Amino acid sequence: MKKVIIIFLLLLLSASVFAQENNCRYETKTETINGEIKSTQEVKYCVENISLNEKSFWSEVIKTQQFETTLILTLAFIMEHLL
């Protein structure tokens, strides 16, 4: 039961990591002289957009007074069953 709760919490807290979108483009440059490959260079171009105005669900739960009691009771429940 403890493992299930820990895994569930880790998945919830890491949801923002999985939601990020990275657009990457790969290019390979090969230098050949007389039909022989002399050098190969791989280049990766990535565009990462980070929205500064977006608030995650967890930041809303932690910072708003509306969810304060729910958060405290949930943490107390988890601590009671883990210890």
Backbone as CSV, one residue per row, in Angstrom:
resi,resn,N_x,N_y,N_z,CA_x,CA_y,CA_z,C_x,C_y,C_z
1,MET,0.833,-1.196,0.000,0.000,0.000,0.000,0.876,1.258,0.000
2,LYS,1.984,1.195,0.756,2.876,2.347,0.824,3.498,2.633,-0.535
3,LYS,3.855,1.565,-1.238,4.471,1.744,-2.547,3.503,2.375,-3.530
4,VAL,2.231,1.983,-3.450,1.227,2.535,-4.358,1.051,4.026,-4.121
5,ILE,1.016,4.425,-2.872,0.844,5.846,-2.541,2.055,6.645,-3.002
6,ILE,3.240,6.114,-2.772,4.461,6.826,-3.176,4.534,6.961,-4.682
7,ILE,4.208,5.888,-5.415,4.221,5.940,-6.877,3.178,6.926,-7.383
8,PHE,1.988,6.924,-6.769,0.940,7.853,-7.170,1.379,9.303,-6.965
9,LEU,2.008,9.592,-5.839,2.467,10.954,-5.581,3.572,11.367,-6.549
10,LEU,4.476,10.460,-6.846,5.543,10.778,-7.797,4.982,11.055,-9.187
11,LEU,3.994,10.295,-9.602,3.380,10.538,-10.913,2.651,11.878,-10.953
12,LEU,1.985,12.218,-9.883,1.281,13.504,-9.853,2.247,14.678,-9.851
13,LEU,3.329,14.549,-9.115,4.281,15.650,-9.031,5.127,15.786,-10.286
14,SER,5.293,14.712,-11.028,6.105,14.775,-12.237,5.269,14.985,-13.488
15,ALA,4.001,15.256,-13.365,3.143,15.437,-14.535,3.572,16.632,-15.375
16,SER,4.105,17.654,-14.735,4.533,18.823,-15.495,5.747,18.521,-16.360
17,VAL,6.554,17.562,-15.946,7.721,17.188,-16.743,7.286,16.503,-18.025
18,PHE,6.287,15.638,-17.933,5.823,14.915,-19.103,5.039,15.806,-20.049
19,ALA,4.510,16.904,-19.554,3.685,17.770,-20.381,4.494,18.729,-21.248
20,GLN,5.771,18.853,-20.990,6.582,19.787,-21.761,6.788,19.270,-23.174
21,GLU,6.758,20.180,-24.101,6.911,19.812,-25.499,8.199,20.421,-26.039
22,ASN,9.055,19.587,-26.562,10.300,20.041,-27.153,10.285,19.708,-28.636
23,ASN,10.546,20.687,-29.441,10.622,20.476,-30.878,12.089,20.477,-31.265
24,CYS,12.572,19.306,-31.664,13.975,19.179,-32.029,14.098,18.754,-33.488
25,ARG,15.143,19.252,-34.115,15.441,18.932,-35.504,16.898,18.494,-35.556
26,TYR,17.134,17.395,-36.217,18.482,16.835,-36.302,19.020,17.004,-37.718
27,GLU,20.274,17.368,-37.807,20.950,17.471,-39.098,22.272,16.717,-39.010
28,THR,22.614,16.027,-40.092,23.884,15.324,-40.162,24.668,15.877,-41.345
29,LYS,25.876,16.323,-41.064,26.755,16.846,-42.111,27.921,15.881,-42.272
30,THR,28.135,15.437,-43.491,29.212,14.496,-43.769,30.156,15.108,-44.791
31,GLU,31.445,15.088,-44.494,32.464,15.613,-45.405,33.142,14.426,-46.094
32,THR,33.035,14.406,-47.423,33.654,13.322,-48.182,34.683,13.884,-49.152
33,ILE,35.770,13.175,-49.277,36.819,13.537,-50.234,37.140,12.273,-51.036
34,ASN,36.958,12.385,-52.354,37.204,11.264,-53.264,36.407,10.022,-52.877
35,GLY,35.173,10.220,-52.438,34.309,9.098,-52.097,34.564,8.492,-50.730
36,GLU,35.488,9.041,-49.962,35.769,8.543,-48.615,35.233,9.536,-47.586
37,ILE,34.610,9.008,-46.589,34.062,9.854,-45.522,35.203,10.281,-44.605
38,LYS,35.420,11.584,-44.525,36.488,12.120,-43.685,35.974,12.511,-42.296
39,SER,34.779,13.115,-42.251,34.222,13.503,-40.955,32.702,13.549,-41.040
40,THR,32.092,13.289,-39.899,30.639,13.342,-39.778,30.310,14.198,-38.571
41,GLN,29.371,15.113,-38.769,28.986,16.016,-37.681,27.469,15.961,-37.542
42,GLU,27.002,15.689,-36.335,25.569,15.657,-36.054,25.211,16.894,-35.241
43,VAL,24.183,17.612,-35.687,23.758,18.853,-35.036,22.299,18.698,-34.629
44,LYS,21.999,19.110,-33.404,20.638,19.034,-32.889,20.161,20.445,-32.560
45,TYR,19.083,20.871,-33.213,18.480,22.178,-32.960,17.162,21.964,-32.212
46,CYS,17.035,22.579,-31.063,15.814,22.430,-30.270,15.202,23.794,-29.977
47,VAL,13.890,23.836,-30.014,13.147,25.039,-29.651,12.350,24.701,-28.407
48,GLU,12.645,25.380,-27.320,11.951,25.143,-26.067,11.197,26.405,-25.678
49,ASN,9.898,26.271,-25.569,9.060,27.402,-25.178,8.582,27.196,-23.754
50,ILE,8.845,28.176,-22.922,8.405,28.135,-21.537,7.469,29.309,-21.310
51,SER,6.238,28.984,-20.971,5.262,30.028,-20.704,5.370,30.448,-19.240
52,LEU,5.674,31.705,-19.009,5.872,32.177,-17.642,4.561,32.477,-16.930
53,ASN,3.484,32.659,-17.663,2.210,32.999,-17.045,1.363,31.778,-16.710
54,GLU,1.764,30.606,-17.170,1.008,29.396,-16.890,1.270,28.938,-15.467
55,LYS,0.208,28.625,-14.767,0.338,28.119,-13.411,-0.105,26.665,-13.409
56,SER,0.666,25.827,-12.760,0.312,24.421,-12.693,-0.759,24.208,-11.627
57,PHE,-1.360,23.037,-11.673,-2.398,22.701,-10.706,-1.847,22.714,-9.284
58,TRP,-0.628,22.190,-9.116,-0.063,22.110,-7.773,0.289,23.473,-7.201
59,SER,0.720,24.396,-8.035,1.004,25.731,-7.510,-0.281,26.428,-7.077
60,GLU,-1.372,26.141,-7.775,-2.666,26.705,-7.371,-3.123,26.105,-6.046
61,VAL,-2.963,24.789,-5.894,-3.408,24.118,-4.665,-2.603,24.601,-3.471
62,ILE,-1.314,24.760,-3.640,-0.469,25.148,-2.517,-0.676,26.606,-2.129
63,LYS,-0.924,27.466,-3.081,-0.960,28.899,-2.805,-2.347,29.464,-2.490
64,THR,-3.423,28.753,-2.807,-4.748,29.319,-2.573,-5.309,28.847,-1.238
65,GLN,-6.073,29.700,-0.622,-6.666,29.408,0.669,-7.799,28.394,0.537
66,GLN,-8.366,28.318,-0.632,-9.497,27.436,-0.889,-9.127,25.963,-0.657
67,PHE,-7.926,25.570,-1.025,-7.510,24.182,-0.916,-6.618,23.906,0.293
68,GLU,-6.477,24.866,1.186,-5.559,24.718,2.310,-5.950,23.561,3.223
69,THR,-7.217,23.468,3.607,-7.677,22.405,4.499,-7.538,21.044,3.826
70,THR,-7.894,20.971,2.558,-7.785,19.708,1.835,-6.346,19.231,1.770
71,LEU,-5.431,20.130,1.512,-4.016,19.778,1.440,-3.493,19.298,2.793
72,ILE,-3.847,19.983,3.851,-3.390,19.607,5.192,-3.941,18.240,5.588
73,LEU,-5.223,18.001,5.332,-5.824,16.713,5.682,-5.249,15.576,4.849
74,THR,-4.975,15.839,3.583,-4.386,14.817,2.721,-2.982,14.457,3.185
75,LEU,-2.172,15.454,3.498,-0.823,15.188,3.994,-0.853,14.471,5.344
76,ALA,-1.791,14.833,6.212,-1.910,14.154,7.502,-2.318,12.693,7.315
77,PHE,-3.232,12.426,6.372,-3.636,11.071,6.069,-2.484,10.238,5.550
78,ILE,-1.711,10.809,4.648,-0.575,10.090,4.077,0.477,9.812,5.140
79,MET,0.780,10.799,5.967,1.791,10.615,7.010,1.335,9.569,8.045
80,GLU,0.035,9.547,8.343,-0.486,8.596,9.313,-0.339,7.157,8.808
81,HIS,-0.552,6.952,7.533,-0.495,5.599,6.998,0.914,5.173,6.613
82,LEU,1.805,6.114,6.388,3.174,5.745,6.039,4.030,5.455,7.262
83,LEU,3.713,6.095,8.372,4.545,5.923,9.578,3.960,4.950,10.550
